[in-house]
Amino acid sequence: MKILYDTNILIHILDPKELAPDLQNLLRLIREHGHQEYIHPASLKDLGNDTDIERRKITSSKVHGYPIIPSPPIPNDEFISLVGAPKNSHDENDNEILFSLQKNLVDFLITEDRGIRKKAFLLNLDDRVFSISSALAYFSSLHKRYFPSHTLLKKCYAHEVDIEQPFFDSLKADYGEEDFKLWYDKCINEGRECYVYQIGDEVKAFLMLKEENEPIETHIPIPAVNRVKIATLKVDLTGSKIGELFLKIAFEYCVKNEIFEIYLTHFEIEDDTLIHVIRNFGFERVGELSHNNEPVYLKKLLPENKDLGALEIARKYYPCFKDGENIRKFIIPIRPEYHDTLFPEYVKRQMKITDYCEINIPGNTIKKAYLSDRYSSRLRTGDIVLFYRSHDQKAITSLGVVDQEPIRTNDQNEFKRIVGKRSVYSEEQLTEKADKNAFIIRFKHHFFLPDPMDLNELIHENILKGPPQSITEINHEKYLALKTGGKLDERFTIN
């Protein structure tokens, strides 16, 4: 964005005194995020009126370090009729500065001059004219970013990672060692951040995200929108589900920062695990990069086609889900210790020392398995499941969508194949569950309720009559009360 400083702002910046904290922070934000700073020639005239010759000389030497708007237009009669004829040279300069804003030579004007801001209101430009404090609030909000965190992952800058480790050899082989190093040097230069899982000092998993607003240069370019690129996603720990955890982090980054497209590029190999995983969450091949034919996989988080079935909506547009009247809803009680394992990102739980040193495989997953001793014949794929944390918090905390037909079986091999590593139970416990013919519910975890509803609220809203003892179906009216009370984000619900 192009930002124009009024004369009074320049005086603050150029004056050999300590800058006020707000102005310091504003300048840091503007420069850190690459906005263009401009001065209007009219400000040079204002500064040239300084009667202190030595100060004028110093100021002049500093001010010419900024780009100056070339050949700015002179205010026309229509403009003057709105703001009034200038009474003096200061008014003339103010009018010229505002007229450049009106003609869109710059995007914003920052000034502490109340007279200019009053004229901006008359011109309907008041939303583009900021004081220092309002500019700081605007740019702070514009550039505020939410970064998901995880106890096992180190979030660091690109320059803190040693790419000479063997972990990066396959990436160098894919892209060419020299090209990979040039790309990584660019990441360092741009101050990019990444997520790393290490054993000792050895990198075992690596994720780098990048925000973009530019075309994807496929053979037929994909138009620019604000989207996230998964610049690198690599895991060297088979069976850890850290790849799924990385996708979870990428989706959360998009949701919290209001970005609704995400993509990656990837050279496919035979039996490519990554391709299988990303297709389960709605990434689709949309072309190949024009310079090297690397396949591009794109995912949208908000649906273009709302007429798809519940299962397809939950897959293609995850974390969106369908919750209309024809979708059944069930409340499922879960003990706190199992809840901690299955939903480790739940913020209202007590952290444990093992969270920081042990890989929690079912916690890493998006697709999870819940085992129940009690059978429910009404549960089907596409149904919504709402998890009630019993005993301690006694609240509904989480929402998922059943993504495989629920089943009960005592065939141990089939049981373990269906459940995999997505439940809270050990191999030995799974054998016991299979012997007892346990009921298996496979589901995708979509959201935590921003405001979990406790038992008192659930009873008050007539959603429950008491603590649920088993899988309990609720009607649509009760679900709507729960959705409202829990403050679920309506952008991601399709009804």
N, C-alpha and C positions, 0 to 999 in steps of 0.2 A: 504494500500500500504506500501511496505517496502522502507524506505528512508535511504540512507547511507550518513553520513557526512564526508567530506574530513577533513584532519588535520587542514587546515587553518580555516574551519568553527568551528571546535571544540575549537580552540584557542579563537575565538571571543566569543563563548558561555561560556567557562569556565573561561575566564579572569575576574578578579574582578573589571571590569569597567562597565560603563553604556552601555547597548546594543543599537546598532543603531535601529531606529524605524522600518525599513524594516525587520530586523532580529527578533525583538520583535513580529511583526505581523505575520511573517512566522511561528515562533515557536507556537504561539497561535493557528493558523489555523491547523497546523499539529497535535497538541495535542488535540484540541477541537474535531476534526473529527476522532480521533482514529487511525491515521497512526502510523506505527511502526518505531522507530528510531534506527539505527544501527551504530556501529563503526567497522571498519576493524582493525584486529590485526596490520596491517602495520602502522596505525596511532599511535598505542601505541609505536611502535619503534621510530617514528618521535618525539613523545612527550617525550620519554625517553632520547632523545639527548639534552634536555634542560640543560644547564650548571649551572643554578640557582637551587641548590639542594632543597631549601625550596619550591620554586614555583613548582618544578617538583613533590615534595611530595604531595602538595595540589592538583595539577592537576590530579595526578594519583588517588587520593582518590575520586575525582569527576567523572572522566571518567569511572570508573568501575561501576558507577550507570547506565550506558547504556548497552543494550544487545550487545554482540560482536559476529560477524559472526564466527561460529564454523568451523574449518578445511577448510579455504578457499583454492581453487585450486591455483597452481603455474602456471604462464603464460607459454604457450607452444610455440613451435618454430613458428607456423603459426602466432600467436599473435605478437611475437617479430619481425617477418619479416615485419609486417605492421607498427608498431610504432617505430621500431629501438631498438638496444641494449641499455640497461641502461648505463649511463655514471657515475653514482654514486648511493649511497644508497637511496637518495631522489627519483631518477628515478625508482629504483627498487620498492619502496613503492607505487609510483604512478601507476606503471604497475600492481601490485597486486590488487590494488583497482579497476582499470578499468576492469581487467580480471574477477573479481567477478561480476561486472555489466554485462559484456558480457555473462557470464554463467547464468545470471538471478537469482543470489542469492538475489538480491534486484531489485526494480523497477526503482529507480532514485538515482542519485548521485548529491549532492549539493556541489559546490566548487567555489572558487574565483581564482583558479589556471589556468591561461591561457594555460599553457603547457598541462595540463590534457584535457582541452576543445579542444585543437588542435588535440591531439591524438584521442579524442572521434570522431572527424569529420572523421579521417582516418578510424576508425572502424565502421563508420555509426551508431554511438551511440549518436550523438550530440543532438537528440531530447529527450534523457533521462538524459542529463547532464545539470544542471541548475546552474546559478549564484544565489545569494540571491534575486536579483530583479526579475529575470525571474521565479524563483520558486514561489515567492510571487504572481506574475501575474497569473501563472498557477493554483495554489491552490485557489486563490481568485475566479478565473473564475469557477473552478471545483465545488466549494462549494457555489457559489452565488445562492441565492434562492429568487424568487419573491413570496411575500405573498399578495394575494388580501386583500383589506381592504373594510370596509363598515361602514357608519356613525352610524348605530344602533348597530353594533356588537363590543364587546370588545375582542381584541386579547390579550391573556395573557398566562402565564405559568401554567402548571397543578397544581403546588403547591399553586397557588393563588385561586383555586376553592375549596370551602367547599363541600365535597361529603357527608356530613351528612345531607344535605338538602333533603326534601321529593322528590324533582325532581329525585334523583338518586335511589329511592327505587325500581322502576321497573327493573332497570339494575341489582341491587343486587339480586332481585328475580330470574331473568333469569339465572345469572351466579353463584349464590351462594354468600352470603355476604362476606365471607372470601376470596374467589377467586377473587372477584371484587376488594376488597381492596388491595390484593397482587398485582394485575395487575396495579391498579392505583398508588401504591407506586413505581412500576417499571417505570411508565410514569414520575413520579416526579423525580426519580433518573436519567432518561435519559434526563431530561430538556425539555420534549415535550411541544409544544404550542397548544393552542386550541382557538376556537371562542365561545363566550358566549353572549346570549341575556338575559338581566336581567330587571326585574321590581323592582326598589329599589335595595335591596341586594339579591333578590330571583331569582335564575336561572330558566329561562323558555325555553331556547333552548341551545344546546351544540353540537359542532362539533370538532372532533379531527382527523387530517390526519397524516399518517405516511408513509414515503418513505421506500420501501423494495427492496431488490435484493436477494431473496431467494425463494425456492420452497414453494408453498401453499400446506400444508400437508393434502390434501384430501386423500380418500382411494386409488385413483391412483394419486400420487402427480403431481401437475402442475409445469412444469419447471420454474426455476428462471429467471426473467427478471427484469429490473428496472420498478417498478410499485408503485402506491400509494394505500394504504389501507385506507378506511374510517373506522377508528378504532371505532369511536362512532358518531352517528347522532341521536339526540333525540330532539323532539319539543313538548312542552306542551301548545301550543296556536293554537287551532283549527281555521282554516280559514285564518291564517296569511300568508300562503305560504312561511314561513321561511324554511321549509324543502326543497322546490325548490330553494330558495336562497342559502342554504348550498350546494346543488348539483352544482349550478352555480359557487360557490367559488371553489369547488373541481375540476371541469372541467377547470376553469381558471388557477388554480395552476398547473395542468398537462400540459396545453398548453404552459404557459409561461416558465415552467421549462423543457420542452421537454421530458415529460414522457407520454407514449401513452397506458398504461393499468391502470385500476383502478378497485378495487373490495371492497366488504364488506361481512361480515358474519352476518346472521340474523336468529333468531328463529321465524318462521312464526306464526301468530295467525289468527283467523277467520276474514274475511273481512279486510285483512292487507293493510292499506293505503300505507305504505312505499313500499311494493312490487309492487303495482299498479303504483306508481310514477316512481320507478327506471326502471321498464320494458318499460315505455314510452321513456326512454332515453338510451335504448340498453343494460341494464344489463341482463345477462342470467344466469340461474342456471347451474353451471358446476360441482357440486358434493357436498359432505359433508365432514367436517373436520373429520379426522380419530379418534381423541380423544374424541369427544363429539357429532358427527353427526350434527353439526350446518351447515345449508345450506350456500353455497358459491355462490355469484353472481358476475360475472366478466363482465367488459365492455372494449372493445378496441376502441380507438379513431381514428385509421387509418384503412381503410377497407382492409379486406382480399379478399372480393368478390366485385369488382367494377361493376359487371353486374346487380346488384340489381336496382330496380326502384328508382326514386328520393325520394319518400316518405320513403321507407325502408332505404335508405342510411342515410337520415336525422334523422331517428329514431335510427337505430342500431349503427351508428357510429358518432352520434352527438358529436362535432359541425361540422363534415364534411357535405358537401352538393354537390349535382350534379348540374353542370352549363354548360353542353354541348349545342350545337346548338339547340337541340330539346327541351330545357327548356326555357319557356317564362320568360321574365324579365320585371318588372314594377317599375316605380318610383312613390312613393306616398308622397304627401306633408303633413306635420304635423306641427301644430302650436307649438311654443317654449314651452308654458306652458304644453301642452299635451306631448310633447317630454320629458320634464323634469320628468313627472310622469311615463311615460312608459319606459324610458331608463335612470334611475337615475345614472347609473355608467358611463355615458358619461362624459369624463374628461373635456371637453371644455365648461362646463356650469357653471353658477353662483350658488353656493350652497346657500341653504336657512336654516333658523333656524329650520324649521320643519323636515329637513332631519335628524336631530340629536335626535329627540324626538317622531316622529310619524311613525308608521308602514305604509309603502307604499306598499299595497298588489299587485297591478299590476306591480310595479317596482321590487318586489321580484321574479316574475315569469319568467320562460323561455318561456312558452307557453302564448302568449298574444292575445288580440283581438283589432282590429282596426275597427272603425265604420265610414262609409262614407255615405253622403247623395246622392252620385252619384254611379250608378251601372256600373259594368264592366262585360260584358258577357264572356270575354275571360279568366278571372282568374280561375285557377284550382289548385287542390292540387299538390304540388311539384314545383309550380312556385316560382321564386325568387322575393321578394319584397324589394325595396331599399328606405329607408325613407329620404326624403328631408326636413330638418329643415328650415321652412320659416321665413320670417320677419327679424330676427336678424342676424343669421349666414349665412343663404341662402346657405346651403351645404348639400350634401348627406353624412349621418353620419353612417347609420346602415343597416345591411342586415339580412333578415329573409327568411324562407321558409314556404309557405302556407301548413298547415298540416291538414286542414279540408275543405271540399267543401264549398266555399263562398256561402252565402245565404242571401236573404232578406225576412223578415217576419214581419207582424204586430201582430202576436200572442204574447202577452206580456210574458206568461209563457215560451213558447219556446225560445223567444228572450233572456230572462234572464238566462235560462238554458244553452244556447249556449255560451253566453258571460261570465256568472259567475262573478268572481271578477277580470277578466283579462283585463278589459278596464279601461280607465281613468274616467269613468262616475259613478255618484252616482246612487242609486236605483231610485230616482225620475227622474233623467236625462235619465236613461235607459227606463223608461216608456214612456217618451216623444219621444225618438228615435224609440221605437217600434211603436208608433202611426204614426210616419212619414215613417214607412216601410224602415228603414235604412239598408244599405248593410253591412253585417258582414264578416270580414276577420279574421279567426283564423290562427295564424302563430307561428312558433318557432323563437325566436331571436337567431341568430348564432354568428354574429360578429359586432363590430364597425369597420369602416374603419380606419386603423392606420393613414391615411392621408386624412381626409375628403375633398372631392372635392367641392369647392365653385362654385357659379353660373358663375363667369368669366371663370373658367377653364372648366366647363361643356359646355359653349357656344363655347369657343376656340377649344375644342376637338370635336365639332359638336355632342355632346350627347343630348343637349337641345338647343332650340332656344330662350328660355326665361324661367322665373320661371314657374314651373308646377302648374296649377290651379286645376287639378284633377288627378286621376290615369292615368298614361301615360306609354304605352308600348314602350320599346326600343328594337332594334334588337341586334343580338349577337355581331356584330362588335362594336357597341357603348358600349355594356356591357364590352367587352374586354378592351376598352380604359378606362372605369371607373374602372375596376378591377386593371389595371396597375397603373393608376393615384392614386387610393386609397390605393395601396400597400397591397392588400389582400394576406394573406398567402396561397401560392399555394399548400402547403402540405394538406390543408383541402378542396380543390376543386377537384371534380371528373368530368372529361370531356372526 
